Amino acid sequence: MRAGLPLARAASLEQRSFDELAFGDVDAAVLADIGRFALTGLVAAPAHDEAPRWTPLSAILSERHLDALKGDHCFWNPRVDRAFARSVGASARYGAVLAGLHVDERSARGEPARQFSATTFCLGDGTHFVAYRGTDLSLTGWKEDFDMLCEEDIPSQHDALAYLHDAARVVDGPLRVGGHSKGGTLAEHAVLHAHPDVRARVETVYNLDGPGLRAADREGEPYRRMQARLHKVIPRSSFYGLLFTDPASCRIVASSGWGLAAHPPGTWHVRTHAFVPAPSLSPRTASAAAQLQAWLAELPLEERRGFIDDAFAVLSSTGADTLAGLPFRLVAHAKTTARAYCALPCEGRRRLRRVTRSFVGRLAASVARPEHVRP
């Protein structure tokens, strides 16, 4: 049986409107992937005491705007992402979708790590899709991502809840809420903690290969009610979305990538406007996820927190603001980086070495080499 089409190709071929074909997992992935682009200036921000201003995706993703979509913090593959934007903008299904209420914020250097972005899409069938962006290229975003491993909550979770309440106040009708990577985690958190009147309007929640919520959030009736509406999608060979997640509750899908290369939705296979199911997780993926969960459980909370703070203090000493600029700055500012490392307390330096060795050893034990990727 044919494996399926890449997401961009499937998006370009679908002709049916949302009235003719109901919103589903593939649509959530398409719009969440559009939400990672640099949309400030192309999509209107929320305006106090004013009706939302909407712009069709056909205009946002037109040829003259393609270069602007990269921005400073977007993961960007010029060939793949330009083709994806063209496909979605020209699509009969997505071109008429309206985008608005765009927010894109990140903390300044020296402030607690915070990176948050969200966009609301008006689907034309009487519903709206609230899409949260995942982690971008900023070091601040990655610091906050790692903070999820040791903090009860992170700043962007508070932002996500406030954004959902604001969006619900200015748009009518049913809501769908989702995101890719950390954006999926934010979607779960926002819906779980939303006001009951807002939560009642949410028809579906989409977590696309993002970590689940902490154990304390997964207990109780509110989470069980939300879980009945939760669509958790994970590619068979990417373990990121398995953090804090029961694999039995996930939809495992085929992907052309392996490991981190399977994380982007653009690598997931689509057939007849649905993701191609995979029979199971890759054995190495399941092993790596189990090893990582066990490693985290064994690592004391203060050990995690100290390691993350110290590691990012050293990385930030290079002056890099994004992952893209980090390798060059690590080389160009090697002396500065070394001084920052030496300036750490003795226990901080020991902890960096100890935790790094522990993590690499645990991961190497479960992932020796890439396995053959099967749909």
C-alpha positions in Angstrom: 0.0 0.0 0.0 1.3 3.5 -0.9 2.8 5.2 2.2 1.0 8.5 1.7 1.8 12.1 0.7 3.9 14.7 2.5 1.8 17.2 4.4 2.4 20.1 2.0 1.4 18.0 -1.0 -1.7 16.8 0.7 -2.7 20.3 1.7 -2.4 21.5 -1.9 -4.6 18.8 -3.3 -7.5 19.0 -0.8 -10.4 20.9 -2.5 -13.2 20.5 0.1 -14.2 23.2 2.5 -14.6 22.7 6.2 -18.4 22.5 5.7 -17.8 19.6 3.4 -15.0 17.9 5.3 -14.8 18.4 9.0 -11.7 19.7 10.7 -9.3 17.0 11.7 -5.8 16.1 12.8 -4.2 17.0 9.4 -5.8 20.5 9.5 -4.5 21.1 13.0 -1.0 20.2 11.8 -1.2 22.4 8.8 -2.4 25.5 10.7 -0.1 24.9 13.6 2.8 24.7 11.2 1.7 28.0 9.6 1.7 29.4 13.1 5.4 28.9 13.6 6.2 31.4 10.8 7.0 35.0 11.6 3.5 36.5 11.2 3.9 39.8 13.0 3.0 42.5 10.6 1.2 40.1 8.4 -1.5 39.0 10.9 -3.2 41.5 13.1 -2.6 41.5 16.9 -5.4 41.6 19.4 -6.9 45.1 19.7 -8.5 46.2 22.9 -12.2 47.2 22.6 -12.1 46.5 18.8 -13.4 43.6 16.7 -10.7 41.2 15.5 -9.1 42.0 12.2 -8.8 39.0 9.9 -6.5 38.3 6.9 -6.9 35.3 4.5 -4.1 32.9 4.3 -4.0 33.4 0.6 -2.8 36.9 1.2 -0.5 36.1 4.1 1.2 33.3 2.2 1.4 35.1 -1.1 4.7 35.2 -3.1 5.6 38.7 -2.0 5.6 37.7 1.7 7.5 34.4 1.6 10.8 35.9 2.5 9.3 37.7 5.5 8.0 34.4 7.0 11.4 33.4 8.1 11.9 36.2 10.6 14.6 35.9 13.2 13.4 33.0 15.3 11.7 30.6 13.0 13.0 27.1 12.2 13.3 27.6 8.4 14.2 25.3 5.5 14.1 27.6 2.5 13.1 25.0 -0.1 10.6 23.0 2.1 9.0 26.0 3.9 8.6 28.2 0.9 6.9 25.3 -0.9 4.7 24.5 2.1 3.6 28.2 2.4 2.8 28.3 -1.3 0.8 25.1 -1.2 -1.3 26.2 1.8 -1.9 29.8 0.5 -3.1 28.5 -2.9 -5.1 25.6 -1.5 -8.9 25.7 -2.0 -9.3 24.4 1.6 -6.9 26.7 3.4 -6.5 29.8 1.3 -9.8 31.3 2.5 -9.1 30.6 6.2 -8.7 33.9 8.1 -5.9 34.5 10.6 -6.0 37.1 13.4 -5.2 37.7 17.1 -1.5 37.0 16.6 0.8 37.3 19.6 4.6 36.7 19.5 6.5 37.5 22.7 9.7 36.4 24.4 11.5 37.6 27.5 14.5 39.9 27.4 18.0 38.8 28.5 18.2 38.5 32.3 14.4 37.9 32.8 12.9 34.5 33.6 12.8 32.5 30.3 9.5 33.0 28.5 8.6 32.5 24.8 5.0 32.6 23.7 3.2 32.9 20.4 -0.4 32.1 19.3 -2.7 32.7 16.4 -6.4 32.2 16.0 -7.8 30.9 12.7 -11.4 31.5 11.5 -12.4 28.4 9.6 -15.5 29.6 7.8 -17.7 26.8 9.3 -18.6 28.7 12.4 -15.6 27.5 14.4 -12.2 28.9 15.3 -8.9 27.1 15.8 -6.6 28.5 18.5 -3.0 27.5 17.6 -0.1 27.7 20.0 3.5 27.8 18.6 6.1 25.4 19.9 9.6 26.3 20.8 11.3 28.6 18.3 15.0 29.2 17.7 15.5 31.6 20.6 17.7 30.5 23.5 15.0 31.9 25.7 12.5 29.5 24.2 14.8 26.5 24.7 15.6 27.5 28.3 11.8 27.6 29.0 11.4 24.2 27.2 14.0 22.7 29.6 12.4 24.4 32.5 9.3 22.2 31.9 11.4 19.3 33.2 11.7 20.8 36.7 9.1 23.5 37.3 5.4 23.0 38.2 4.5 25.5 35.5 6.3 27.8 33.1 5.4 31.4 32.1 4.1 30.5 28.6 1.4 28.3 30.2 0.0 31.3 32.0 0.2 33.2 28.7 -1.7 30.3 26.9 -4.5 30.3 29.4 -4.9 34.1 29.3 -4.8 34.0 25.5 -7.5 31.4 25.3 -9.8 33.4 27.6 -9.1 36.6 25.5 -9.8 34.7 22.2 -13.0 33.2 23.6 -14.2 36.6 24.6 -13.9 38.1 21.1 -15.0 35.2 18.9 -18.3 33.3 18.9 -19.1 29.6 18.5 -17.2 26.4 19.1 -13.4 26.4 19.6 -10.7 24.0 18.6 -7.4 24.3 20.4 -4.0 22.8 19.6 -0.3 23.1 18.7 2.8 21.3 17.7 5.6 20.4 20.2 5.5 22.7 23.2 2.4 24.3 21.6 0.5 21.1 22.1 1.4 21.1 25.8 0.2 24.7 26.1 -3.1 23.7 24.4 -3.6 20.9 27.0 -2.8 23.2 29.9 -4.9 26.1 28.7 -8.0 24.0 28.1 -7.6 22.1 31.4 -7.4 25.3 33.4 -9.8 27.4 31.4 -13.0 28.8 32.9 -15.8 26.2 32.7 -17.8 28.3 30.2 -14.8 28.5 27.9 -13.9 24.8 28.4 -17.4 23.9 27.4 -16.9 25.6 24.0 -13.8 23.6 23.2 -14.7 20.7 20.9 -11.3 19.2 20.4 -7.7 19.6 21.7 -4.7 18.7 19.5 -1.3 17.9 21.0 1.0 17.2 18.0 4.1 15.5 19.3 4.3 17.7 22.4 5.0 16.5 26.0 2.0 15.8 28.2 1.1 17.5 31.4 2.7 16.9 34.8 1.3 14.1 36.9 -0.5 16.5 39.2 -2.5 17.9 36.3 -3.4 14.4 35.0 -5.2 13.5 38.1 -8.9 14.2 38.6 -12.1 14.5 36.7 -11.3 17.7 34.8 -8.4 16.0 33.0 -10.4 12.9 32.2 -13.1 15.0 30.6 -10.6 16.9 28.6 -8.8 13.7 27.6 -12.0 12.5 25.9 -11.6 15.4 23.5 -7.8 15.2 23.2 -6.1 14.1 20.0 -2.5 13.2 20.7 -0.5 12.5 17.6 3.1 11.1 17.7 5.3 9.9 14.8 6.5 6.4 15.3 10.2 7.3 15.7 10.1 10.6 17.7 10.2 10.4 21.4 9.8 14.0 22.4 6.0 13.8 22.6 6.2 10.7 24.8 7.4 12.7 27.8 4.8 12.7 30.6 2.5 10.7 28.2 1.0 7.2 28.1 1.8 5.8 24.6 -1.5 3.9 24.7 -3.4 7.2 24.5 -1.6 8.4 21.4 -2.2 8.1 17.7 1.0 6.7 16.2 1.6 7.9 12.6 4.0 7.2 9.8 6.8 9.6 9.1 9.7 9.9 6.6 12.0 11.0 9.3 13.8 9.3 12.2 14.4 10.6 15.7 14.3 14.4 15.9 13.9 14.5 12.1 10.5 12.9 12.5 9.3 15.7 14.8 8.2 18.3 12.1 4.7 17.6 10.9 5.9 18.1 7.3 7.5 14.7 7.5 4.3 12.9 8.5 2.5 10.8 5.9 -1.1 11.7 4.8 -3.6 9.6 2.9 -7.2 10.6 2.1 -6.8 13.6 4.4 -5.8 11.6 7.5 -2.4 10.7 8.9 -1.3 7.3 7.9 -1.3 5.1 11.0 1.8 3.2 12.1 1.3 -0.2 13.7 3.4 0.8 16.7 6.2 2.9 18.0 9.7 2.2 16.8 11.3 -0.2 19.3 14.2 2.2 19.7 11.9 5.1 20.2 9.9 3.2 22.9 13.2 2.3 24.6 14.6 5.8 24.4 11.4 7.3 25.8 11.4 4.8 28.7 15.1 5.4 29.5 14.6 9.2 29.4 11.5 9.0 31.7 13.5 6.7 34.1 16.5 9.0 34.0 14.3 12.0 34.9 12.6 10.2 37.7 16.0 9.3 39.2 17.4 12.8 38.8 16.6 15.0 41.9 14.6 18.1 41.1 17.3 20.5 42.3 19.9 18.6 40.3 17.8 19.2 37.1 17.1 22.8 37.9 20.8 23.6 38.7 22.0 21.8 35.6 19.6 23.7 33.3 20.4 27.1 34.9 24.1 26.6 34.7 24.2 25.2 31.2 22.2 28.1 29.8 24.2 30.6 31.8 27.3 29.3 30.0 25.6 29.3 26.6 24.2 32.8 27.1 27.7 34.1 27.8 28.4 33.9 24.1 25.9 36.6 23.4 23.9 34.4 21.1 20.2 34.9 21.1 19.3 32.0 18.9 20.4 28.4 18.3 21.3 29.4 14.7 24.0 31.8 15.9 25.2 29.6 18.8 27.8 27.3 17.0 29.6 30.3 15.5 29.6 32.2 18.8 30.8 29.2 20.8 33.9 29.1 18.6 34.4 32.9 18.2 33.9 33.5 22.0 35.5 30.3 23.3 37.5 32.3 25.9 34.4 34.0 27.2 32.5 30.7 27.3 35.4 29.1 29.2 35.5 32.0 31.7 31.7 31.6 32.2 32.2 27.9 32.9 35.0 28.6 35.3 33.0 31.2 37.1 30.4 28.6 38.1 30.7 27.3 41.6 32.7 24.2 41.9 29.6 22.1 42.5 28.0 23.7 39.4 30.8 22.5 37.3 30.8 19.1 38.8 27.0 18.9 38.2 27.3 19.9 34.6 29.8 17.1 34.0 27.9 14.6 36.1 24.5 15.1 34.5 25.8 15.3 31.0 27.7 11.9 31.4 24.6 10.4 33.0 22.3 11.6 30.2 24.6 10.5 27.3 25.2 7.1 28.9 21.5 6.5 29.4 20.6 7.6 25.9 23.4 5.6 24.2 22.2 2.5 26.0 18.9 2.7 24.2 19.7 4.2 20.8 22.8 2.7 19.2 22.1 3.4 15.5 19.1 4.5 13.4 16.8 1.8 12.4 15.1 1.3 9.1 12.1 3.7 8.9 8.8 1.9 8.0 5.5 3.6 7.5 
